[in-house]
Amino acid sequence: MSDPTAATNVSPDYSRSFFGHPRGLATLFMTEFFERFTYYGLRAMLVLFLAASATGANPGFGVDGATAGAVYALFTGAAYL
């Protein structure tokens, strides 16, 4: 007679895995990857957009470099906090 309190071994279902990990981990990875990609991409373009001339084919805000750097620093600090 078998012991009803004994643990039973259940083998994992590898047919629904992604390189040995659960499928949801791939979704989590891609979500985090694209969130970081857009954050760092927009952060890099922020100073360029602020310092670009207000007139022309690709207008920006036309602020000087020091002000653009200060806005960038405030944005980065606020995002960090």
JODA-V995808 format. One record per helix or strand of 2 or more residues. SS is the DSSP state (A for helix, B for strand). FROM is the first residue (numbers start at 1). TO is the last residue. Records with the same first field share a line. If there is no record, write none. Layout:
BEGIN
SS=FROM-TO, FROM-TO
END
This chain:
BEGIN
A=14-16, 23-51, 65-80
B=17-18, 21-22
END
